[in-house]
Amino acid sequence: MQNLLIFQSLWGMERLRGQPEAALEARVERAAAAGFDGITHHWYDRAVVAPLAAQLRALGLDAEGQCFPRTVDELWPAVELANEFGIHHVTIQADVRPRDVRECVRILEGWCRIAETSRVPVYLETHRGRLNNDLLRMLDLLDAVPHLKLLADLSHYVVAREFPLPPLPDEMDGQVREVLDRCWAAHARVASPGQVQVEISFPHHRPLFEQFLGWWDYLMRSWRRRAGADDSLAFTCELGPWPYAIQGPDGQDQSDRWAEALQLREALRTLWHATAPAAVA
């Protein structure tokens, strides 16, 4: 049976409002106690990964491993550690910014060749300030590298191209769906045209939240058609600290990011049940 896994970003548990800073191990324990299925963290340094993987095994948690390669070969450490410790998937944040599309394609083709050797899936995150900076560049790269698999973090593209407020023009919404049809996992965060992360608990942000819920609903339905009968779709609640979170004049987040991560998780579970074949039929 197809399954939804919801992870919690360990970065998203840093500098939580009104709480002392917790060590990495304590953050993992809190995510497990709250009922998350796994965590998202950097996955290229053995000194960090080995003890973290042991703790995850003991708690029965899965993982998304993030890496930030600047060259083709810099992807290898994350892939090798992912296969050694058997995590859910590797996510590439492409920390390189060629102006020439041909150079982008060369790098992506190299990463795809490495991914073909991996038992663990490898996905490219849709991320601004990277090789695939915005929606239109991403569409061009998908045309050039049709076998490329993505992880959706649409918040980056909403702010990078300064999307209009909802409802979107049909053409732009269709372009987003083209990207989602190539996505195999996702990060959950809500953006506005000018801010990569807004507080989903604030009532005036509800139209933005609804826009993202619609995209995530579409992704789940698209993924269900493409994935195997026993595959799992992973979403990470990734509500980061400042400068992603907006702070007030006291230097504190304006909302409780941990509570909002739990709110995101429940919204995603509701969408998942609504997209089940029995619910759709």
For each residue, the residues with C-beta under 8 A, 3 or more apart:
1: 229 230
2: 224 227 228 229 230 231 232 233
3: 230 231 232 233
4: 220 232 233 234 235 268 269 272
5: 37 38 62 88 232 233 234 235
6: 36 37 234 235 236 237 265 268 269
7: 36 37 38 39 40 62 63 64 88 234 235 236 237
8: 12 13 31 34 36 38 39 40 236 237 261
9: 12 13 39 40 41 187 236 237 238 239 240
10: 13 14 24 27 28 31 39 40 41
11: 14 40 41 238 240 241
12: 8 9 237 238 239 240 241 257 261
13: 8 9 10 16 22 27 30 31 258
14: 10 11 21 240 241
15: 21 241 242 253
16: 13 19 241 253 256 257 258
17: 252 253 255 256 257
18: 252
19: 16 22 258
20:
21: 14 15
22: 13 19 26 27 30
23: 26 27
24: 10 27 28 41 52
25: 28 29 55
26: 22 23 29 30
27: 10 13 22 23 24 30 31 39
28: 10 24 25 31 32 39 52 55 56 59 61
29: 25 26 32 33 59
30: 13 22 26 27 33 34
31: 8 10 13 27 28 34 36 39 61
32: 28 29 35 36 59 60 61
33: 29 30
34: 8 30 31 262
35: 32
36: 6 7 8 31 32 39 61 237 265
37: 5 6 7 61 62 234
38: 5 7 8 56 61 62 63 64 88 234
39: 7 8 9 10 27 28 31 36 56 61 63 64
40: 7 8 9 10 11 63 64 65 66 91 187 236 238
41: 9 10 11 24 48 52 63 64 65 66
42: 45 48 65 66 67 68
43: 49 63 64 65 66 67 78 81 82 87 90
44: 49 65 67 68 77 78 81
45: 42 48 49 77
46: 49 50 81
47: 50
48: 41 42 45 51 52
49: 43 44 45 46 52 53 65 81 85
50: 46 47 53 54 85
51: 48 54 55
52: 24 28 41 48 49 55 56 63
53: 49 50 56 57 63 85 87
54: 50 51 57 58
55: 25 28 51 52 58 59
56: 28 38 39 52 53 59 61 62 63
57: 53 54 60
58: 54 55
59: 28 29 32 55 56
60: 32 57
61: 28 31 32 36 37 38 39 56
62: 5 7 37 38 56 87 88 234
63: 7 38 39 40 41 43 52 53 56 85 87 88
64: 7 38 39 40 41 43 87 88 89 90 91 185 234 236
65: 40 41 42 43 44 49 78 81 82 87 89 90 91
66: 40 41 42 43 78 90 91 93
67: 42 43 44 74 75 77 78 90 91 92 93
68: 42 44 92 93 94 95
69: 72 73 74 75 78 92 94 95 96 111
70: 74 95 96
71: 74 96 107
72: 69 75 107 110 111 114
73: 69 76
74: 67 69 70 71 77
75: 67 69 72 78 79 92 110 111 114 122
76: 73 79 80 114
77: 44 45 67 74 80 81
78: 43 44 65 66 67 69 75 81 82 90
79: 75 76 82 83 90 114 115 117 118 120 122
80: 76 77 83 84
81: 43 44 46 49 65 77 78 84 85
82: 43 65 78 79 85 86 87 89 90 118 120 122
83: 79 80 86 118 119 120
84: 80 81
85: 49 50 53 63 81 82
86: 82 83 120
87: 43 53 62 63 64 65 82 90 120
88: 5 7 38 62 63 64 120 121 185 232 234
89: 64 65 82 120 121 122 123 151 184 185 234
90: 43 64 65 66 67 78 79 82 87 118 120 121 122 123
91: 40 64 65 66 67 123 124 125 151 185
92: 67 68 69 75 111 122 123 124 125
93: 66 67 68 125 127 130
94: 68 69 107 124 125 127 130 131 132
95: 68 69 70 130
96: 69 70 71 107 130 131
97: 129 130 131 133
98: 101 103 104 107 131
99: 103
100: 103 104
101: 98 104 105 137 140 141 144
102: 105 106
103: 98 99 100 106 107
104: 98 100 101 107 108 131 132 137 141 144
105: 101 102 108 109 141 144 145
106: 102 103 109 110
107: 71 72 94 96 98 103 104 110 111 131
108: 104 105 111 112 124 131 141 144 145 148
109: 105 106 112 113 145
110: 72 75 106 107 113 114
111: 69 72 75 92 107 108 114 115 122 124
112: 108 109 115 116 145 147 148
113: 109 110 116 117
114: 72 75 76 79 110 111 117 118 122
115: 79 111 112 118 121 122 149
116: 112 113
117: 79 113 114
118: 79 82 83 90 114 115 121 122
119: 83
120: 79 82 83 86 87 88 89 90
121: 88 89 90 115 118 149 184
122: 75 79 82 89 90 92 111 114 115 118 149
123: 89 90 91 92 149 150 151 183 184 185
124: 91 92 94 108 111 132 148 149 150 151
125: 91 92 93 94 130 150 151 153 187
126: 132 138 150 151 152 153 154 156 157 179 183
127: 93 94 130 132 133 153 156
128: 133 134 156 157 159 160 196
129: 97 133 156 160
130: 93 94 95 96 97 125 127 133
131: 94 96 97 98 104 107 108 141
132: 94 104 124 126 127 137 138 141
133: 97 127 128 129 130 137 160
134: 128 137 138 157 160 161
135: 138 139 157 160 161 172 175 176 179
136: 139 140 161 175
137: 101 104 132 133 134 140 141
138: 126 132 134 135 141 142 150 157 179
139: 135 136 142 143 175 178 179
140: 101 136 137 143 144
141: 101 104 105 108 131 132 137 138 144 145 148
142: 138 139 145 146 148 150 178 179 182
143: 139 140 146
144: 101 104 105 108 140 141
145: 105 108 109 112 141 142 148
146: 142 143
147: 112
148: 108 112 124 141 142 145 182
149: 115 121 122 123 124 182 183 184
150: 123 124 125 126 138 142 179 182 183 184
151: 89 91 123 124 125 126 183 184 185 186 187
152: 126 179 180 183 185 186 187 215 219
153: 125 126 127 156 186 187 189 238
154: 126 157 158 176 179 191 212 215
155: 158 159 187 189 190 191 196 197 212
156: 126 127 128 129 153 159 160 191 196
157: 126 128 134 135 138 154 160 161 163 176 179
158: 154 155 161 163 191 192 193 196
159: 128 155 156 162 163 191 192 193 194 195 196
160: 128 129 133 134 135 156 157
161: 134 135 136 157 158
162: 159 193 194
163: 157 158 159 168 172 193
164: 168 169 172 193
165: 192 193 207 208
166: 207 208 210 211
167: 211
168: 163 164 172 173 176 211
169: 164 172 173
170: 173 174
171: 174 175
172: 135 163 164 168 169 175 176
173: 168 169 170 176 177
174: 170 171 177 178
175: 135 136 139 171 172 178 179
176: 135 154 157 168 172 173 179 180 215
177: 173 174 180 181 215 218 222
178: 139 142 174 175 181 182
179: 126 135 138 139 142 150 152 154 157 175 176 182 183
180: 152 176 177 183 215 218 219 222
181: 177 178 222 226
182: 142 148 149 150 178 179
183: 123 126 149 150 151 152 179 180 186 219 222 223
184: 89 121 123 149 150 151 223 227 233
185: 64 88 89 91 123 151 152 233 234 235 236
186: 151 152 153 183 216 219 233 234 235 236
187: 9 40 125 151 152 153 155 235 236 238
188: 212 216 235 236 237 238 264 268
189: 153 155 196 197 238 239 240 244
190: 155 197 198 200 205 208 209 212
191: 154 155 156 158 159 195 196 197 198 208 212
192: 158 159 165 195 198 205 208
193: 158 159 162 163 164 165
194: 159 162
195: 159 191 192 198 246
196: 128 155 156 158 159 189 191 244
197: 155 189 190 191 239 240 244 245 246
198: 190 191 192 195 202 205 208 246
199: 202 205 246 254 255 260
200: 190 205 209 255 260 263 264
201: 255 256 259 260 263
202: 198 199 205 255
203: 206
204:
205: 190 192 198 199 200 202 208 209
206: 203 209 210
207: 165 166 210 211
208: 165 166 190 191 192 198 205 211 212
209: 190 200 205 206 212 213
210: 166 206 207 213 214
211: 166 167 168 207 208 214 215
212: 154 155 188 190 191 208 209 215 216
213: 209 210 216 217 267 271
214: 210 211 217 218
215: 152 154 176 177 180 211 212 218 219
216: 186 188 212 213 219 220 235 268 271
217: 213 214 220 221 271 274 275
218: 177 180 214 215 221 222
219: 152 180 183 186 215 216 222 223
220: 4 216 217 223 224 233 271 272 275
221: 217 218 224 225 275 280
222: 177 180 181 183 218 219 225 226
223: 183 184 219 220 226 227 233
224: 2 220 221 227 275 277
225: 221 222
226: 181 222 223
227: 2 184 223 224 231 233
228: 2 231
229: 1 2
230: 1 2 3
231: 2 3 227 228
232: 2 3 4 5 88
233: 2 3 4 5 184 185 186 220 223 227 272
234: 4 5 6 7 37 38 62 64 88 89 185 186
235: 4 5 6 7 185 186 187 188 216 268
236: 6 7 8 9 40 64 185 186 187 188
237: 6 7 8 9 12 36 188 261 264 265
238: 9 11 12 40 153 187 188 189
239: 9 12 189 197 244 245 257 260 261 264
240: 9 11 12 14 189 197 244 245
241: 11 12 14 15 16 244 245 253 257
242: 15 245 246 247 253
243:
244: 189 196 197 239 240 241
245: 197 239 240 241 242 253 254 255 257
246: 195 197 198 199 242 253 254
247: 242 250 251 252 253 254
248: 251 252 253 254
249:
250: 247
251: 247 248
252: 17 18 247 248
253: 15 16 17 241 242 245 246 247 248 256 257
254: 199 245 246 247 248
255: 17 199 200 201 202 245 259 260
256: 16 17 201 253 259 260
257: 12 16 17 239 241 245 253 260 261
258: 13 16 19 261 262
259: 201 255 256 262 263
260: 199 200 201 239 255 256 257 263 264
261: 8 12 237 239 257 258 264 265
262: 34 258 259 265 266
263: 200 201 259 260 266 267
264: 188 200 237 239 260 261 267 268
265: 6 36 237 261 262 268 269
266: 262 263 269 270
267: 213 263 264 270 271
268: 4 6 188 216 235 264 265 271 272
269: 4 6 265 266 272 273
270: 266 267 273 274
271: 213 216 217 220 267 268 274 275
272: 4 220 233 268 269 275 276
273: 269 270 276 279
274: 217 270 271 279 280
275: 217 220 221 224 271 272 279 280
276: 272 273 279 280
277: 224 280 281
278: 281
279: 273 274 275 276
280: 221 274 275 276 277
281: 277 278
